[in-house]
Amino acid sequence: MDLHDHGLEHDLHRLLAQGRHRRGALRWLGAAAGLALVGCGGSGDDGSSGSSSSSSSSGGGSAGSATCSVIPEETAGPYPGDGSNTSGGSIANALALSGIVRSDIRTSVGGASGTAQGVPMTVVIDLVDTNASCADLSGYAIYLWHCDAAGRYSMYSAGVTAENYLRGVMATASDGTAIFTTIFPGCYSGRMPHMHFEVYRSTTTASQWTNKLRTSQIAFPADVCSTVYAGASGYSASVANLARISFASDNVFSDGVTTQLATVTGDLSSGYVARLQVGLAA
């Protein structure tokens, strides 16, 4: 049987719909992805080399690990959409939008209808308690946001100020995971490709930035980014932008990405799956 007939994202959601345990589905996904492995983070701080293995200390989000580290606190940047700043003279708060709690964040909500185009990516964030032997943290909330293929942020960037796509909130399940369906982010000038996220105690408290417990960012292996940008349409500007930046020169990741580098598997035709274990001192 060809495990990639309909893509990794399709197969993951099919297993979850059949009622199997989420972590079991993710273990299956890791095995299937080995047939089309492109690159995995965790081989080093430079994030340039792919590898099929990782540990929790390398940001791989390994299930059942007894060692983990608190994710570093990072800037939310200028485009958080969490109520902490303004856009066009008004408070920009996607967290207050009806429908913002959703797994698929590719389409705008709350009256906007735009859809972000790009290479499909499933993002799996595994939230664990560093004070309790990396126990799963269920019932928390993750707010994830990132730029589109052209490097624009909805709600802020010219041309997409009326959109709010690539922003969404998900509660962590009993196994501590929050799963998002999105696209591979573009690379804009001055930054390595990344995603932002905030951790909240629950979806109820995930209403504005003052309630957040942690803010951090997800990094991606440079070789996977190069493959995507060179082989997919819509990412033309990212090719040149990526060539001019590195983890060493990035103003956020220059101190290392050991706990922020996602494990990425997949390919251009099937889409990608990124996993990251996020440690929180709960």
C-alpha positions as CSV (number, residue, x, y, z in Angstrom):
1,M,0.0,0.0,0.0
2,D,1.3,3.5,-0.9
3,L,1.2,5.4,2.4
4,H,1.5,8.7,0.5
5,D,-1.4,8.3,-2.0
6,H,-3.3,11.2,-0.5
7,G,-0.5,12.9,1.4
8,L,0.7,12.7,5.0
9,E,-1.8,15.3,6.2
10,H,-4.7,13.3,4.8
11,D,-3.5,10.1,6.4
12,L,-3.0,11.7,9.8
13,H,-6.5,13.2,9.9
14,R,-8.0,9.9,8.6
15,L,-6.5,8.1,11.5
16,L,-7.6,10.7,14.0
17,A,-11.1,10.5,12.6
18,Q,-11.2,6.8,13.1
19,G,-10.8,7.4,16.9
20,R,-7.3,6.2,17.4
21,H,-5.1,7.8,20.0
22,R,-3.5,11.0,18.6
23,R,0.0,10.0,19.8
24,G,-0.4,6.6,18.1
25,A,-1.3,8.3,14.9
26,L,1.8,10.5,15.2
27,R,4.0,7.4,15.7
28,W,2.5,5.9,12.5
29,L,3.1,9.2,10.8
30,G,6.8,9.2,11.7
31,A,7.3,5.7,10.3
32,A,5.4,6.6,7.1
33,A,7.4,9.7,6.6
34,G,10.6,7.7,6.6
35,L,9.7,6.7,3.0
36,A,10.0,10.3,1.9
37,L,12.3,11.8,4.5
38,V,13.5,15.2,3.4
39,G,15.1,16.6,6.6
40,C,14.8,16.5,10.4
41,G,16.0,19.1,12.8
42,G,18.0,18.4,15.9
43,S,21.3,17.6,14.4
44,G,22.9,20.8,15.6
45,D,22.3,24.5,16.3
46,D,22.9,25.5,12.7
47,G,19.8,23.6,11.6
48,S,21.3,23.0,8.2
49,S,21.6,19.2,8.2
50,G,18.8,16.7,7.9
51,S,18.6,13.6,10.2
52,S,16.1,10.9,10.8
53,S,16.5,10.9,14.6
54,S,16.1,13.5,17.3
55,S,15.6,13.7,21.1
56,S,13.5,16.1,23.2
57,S,16.5,18.2,23.9
58,S,16.9,18.8,20.2
59,G,13.4,20.1,19.7
60,G,12.1,17.0,18.0
61,G,9.1,16.6,20.2
62,S,9.8,12.9,20.9
63,A,6.9,11.2,22.6
64,G,7.5,9.6,26.0
65,S,10.9,11.2,26.6
66,A,11.9,11.8,30.2
67,T,14.2,14.8,29.4
68,C,13.0,18.2,28.2
69,S,13.9,21.8,28.4
70,V,11.8,25.0,28.8
71,I,11.3,26.6,25.4
72,P,13.1,30.0,25.3
73,E,11.1,33.2,25.6
74,E,11.2,35.1,22.3
75,T,9.8,38.3,20.9
76,A,6.3,38.1,19.5
77,G,7.5,40.5,16.8
78,P,5.6,43.4,15.2
79,Y,2.7,41.3,13.9
80,P,1.3,39.2,16.8
81,G,-2.4,40.0,16.3
82,D,-2.9,39.2,20.0
83,G,-4.2,42.6,21.1
84,S,-0.8,44.0,22.1
85,N,-0.5,46.5,19.3
86,T,-2.4,48.2,16.5
87,S,-2.8,48.0,12.7
88,G,-4.3,50.8,10.7
89,G,-5.1,52.6,13.9
90,S,-7.1,49.8,15.5
91,I,-6.2,47.2,18.0
92,A,-5.2,44.0,16.1
93,N,-6.6,41.0,18.1
94,A,-7.3,37.9,16.1
95,L,-7.9,36.1,19.4
96,A,-11.2,37.9,19.7
97,L,-12.5,36.7,16.3
98,S,-15.3,34.2,16.1
99,G,-13.9,30.9,14.7
100,I,-10.3,31.6,15.7
101,V,-10.2,28.3,17.6
102,R,-9.6,25.9,14.7
103,S,-7.1,23.4,13.4
104,D,-7.0,24.5,9.8
105,I,-5.6,28.1,9.7
106,R,-5.2,28.5,6.0
107,T,-8.5,30.5,5.5
108,S,-9.5,33.7,7.2
109,V,-12.5,33.8,9.6
110,G,-14.8,36.4,11.1
111,G,-16.2,37.8,7.8
112,A,-12.9,37.7,5.9
113,S,-12.6,35.0,3.2
114,G,-9.1,34.9,1.9
115,T,-7.1,31.7,1.8
116,A,-3.3,31.4,2.0
117,Q,-1.7,29.5,-0.9
118,G,1.4,27.4,-0.4
119,V,2.9,24.0,0.2
120,P,0.7,22.1,2.8
121,M,2.2,21.6,6.2
122,T,0.9,20.0,9.4
123,V,2.4,21.5,12.5
124,V,2.3,19.3,15.7
125,I,3.2,21.0,18.9
126,D,3.8,18.7,21.9
127,L,3.4,20.6,25.1
128,V,5.1,19.0,28.2
129,D,5.8,19.9,31.8
130,T,9.5,20.3,32.5
131,N,8.7,20.1,36.3
132,A,7.0,16.7,36.0
133,S,9.3,14.4,34.0
134,C,8.0,15.9,30.7
135,A,4.4,14.9,31.4
136,D,1.8,15.8,28.8
137,L,0.0,19.1,29.4
138,S,-3.6,18.8,28.2
139,G,-6.2,21.5,28.1
140,Y,-3.7,24.3,27.5
141,A,-4.0,26.4,24.4
142,I,-1.5,27.3,21.6
143,Y,-1.9,30.4,19.5
144,L,0.1,29.9,16.2
145,W,0.7,32.5,13.6
146,H,3.2,33.0,10.7
147,C,3.7,34.8,7.4
148,D,2.4,33.5,4.0
149,A,4.4,32.3,1.1
150,A,5.1,35.9,0.0
151,G,6.4,36.8,3.5
152,R,3.3,38.8,4.4
153,Y,1.5,38.8,7.8
154,S,-2.3,38.9,7.7
155,M,-3.9,41.9,9.5
156,Y,-0.7,44.0,9.0
157,S,1.1,43.7,5.6
158,A,0.0,45.6,2.5
159,G,-2.5,43.6,0.5
160,V,-3.6,41.4,3.4
161,T,-4.6,43.8,6.1
162,A,-8.3,42.7,5.7
163,E,-7.3,39.0,6.1
164,N,-6.5,37.0,9.3
165,Y,-5.4,33.7,7.8
166,L,-2.4,31.7,9.2
167,R,-3.6,32.5,12.7
168,G,-5.4,30.1,15.0
169,V,-5.8,28.6,18.4
170,M,-5.9,25.0,19.4
171,A,-6.3,23.3,22.8
172,T,-3.8,20.6,23.6
173,A,-5.4,17.1,23.7
174,S,-4.9,14.4,26.4
175,D,-1.5,13.6,25.0
176,G,-0.4,17.3,25.1
177,T,-0.5,17.8,21.3
178,A,-2.0,20.6,19.3
179,I,-2.2,20.0,15.6
180,F,-2.5,22.8,12.9
181,T,-3.0,22.5,9.2
182,T,-1.2,25.3,7.4
183,I,1.3,26.1,4.7
184,F,5.1,26.2,4.7
185,P,6.1,29.8,5.7
186,G,7.9,32.0,3.3
187,C,11.3,33.7,4.1
188,Y,11.3,37.4,4.2
189,S,14.3,39.7,4.3
190,G,16.3,39.6,7.6
191,R,14.8,36.5,9.2
192,M,15.2,32.7,8.9
193,P,11.9,31.0,8.1
194,H,9.9,30.6,11.3
195,M,6.5,30.5,13.1
196,H,5.4,32.3,16.2
197,F,3.4,30.8,19.0
198,E,2.0,31.7,22.4
199,V,1.0,29.3,25.2
200,Y,-2.2,30.0,27.3
201,R,-3.7,28.0,30.2
202,S,-6.9,27.4,28.2
203,T,-8.8,28.4,25.1
204,T,-10.9,30.6,27.5
205,T,-7.9,32.6,28.6
206,A,-6.5,32.8,25.0
207,S,-8.3,36.0,24.4
208,Q,-5.5,38.6,24.7
209,W,-1.8,38.7,25.1
210,T,-1.9,39.7,28.8
211,N,-2.9,36.1,29.7
212,K,-0.1,34.3,27.8
213,L,2.3,32.0,29.7
214,R,5.0,31.9,27.1
215,T,6.0,33.3,23.7
216,S,8.4,31.6,21.4
217,Q,9.2,30.7,17.8
218,I,9.7,27.6,15.7
219,A,12.7,27.2,13.4
220,F,13.0,24.9,10.4
221,P,15.9,23.0,8.9
222,A,17.6,25.2,6.2
223,D,17.9,22.3,3.7
224,V,14.1,21.7,3.8
225,C,13.5,25.4,3.4
226,S,15.8,25.4,0.3
227,T,13.9,22.5,-1.2
228,V,10.5,24.1,-0.8
229,Y,11.5,27.5,-2.1
230,A,13.3,26.1,-5.1
231,G,10.6,23.6,-6.1
232,A,7.3,25.3,-5.3
233,S,5.5,28.2,-6.9
234,G,4.7,31.3,-4.9
235,Y,8.0,31.3,-3.0
236,S,10.2,33.1,-5.5
237,A,11.3,35.9,-3.2
238,S,12.2,33.4,-0.5
239,V,15.0,31.9,-2.5
240,A,17.1,35.1,-2.5
241,N,16.1,36.0,1.1
242,L,17.2,32.7,2.4
243,A,20.5,32.9,0.6
244,R,21.2,36.2,2.6
245,I,20.5,34.9,6.1
246,S,21.6,32.1,8.4
247,F,20.8,31.0,12.0
248,A,24.1,32.6,13.0
249,S,23.0,36.0,11.7
250,D,19.3,35.8,12.6
251,N,18.5,38.2,15.4
252,V,16.3,35.7,17.2
253,F,18.0,32.3,16.5
254,S,21.7,33.4,16.7
255,D,22.0,32.2,20.3
256,G,21.0,28.6,19.1
257,V,17.9,26.7,18.1
258,T,18.5,23.5,20.0
259,T,15.0,23.5,21.6
260,Q,13.2,25.4,18.7
261,L,14.2,23.4,15.6
262,A,11.3,21.4,14.4
263,T,11.7,17.9,13.0
264,V,10.4,18.1,9.5
265,T,9.4,15.1,7.2
266,G,7.6,14.9,3.9
267,D,8.0,16.2,0.4
268,L,6.7,18.7,-2.1
269,S,4.1,16.5,-3.6
270,S,2.7,15.1,-0.3
271,G,3.3,18.2,1.9
272,Y,5.3,18.4,5.1
273,V,4.9,17.6,8.8
274,A,6.7,19.6,11.4
275,R,6.9,18.5,15.0
276,L,8.3,20.3,18.0
277,Q,8.3,19.5,21.7
278,V,7.6,22.6,23.8
279,G,8.6,22.5,27.4
280,L,6.8,24.6,29.9
281,A,7.5,24.8,33.7
282,A,3.8,24.3,34.6
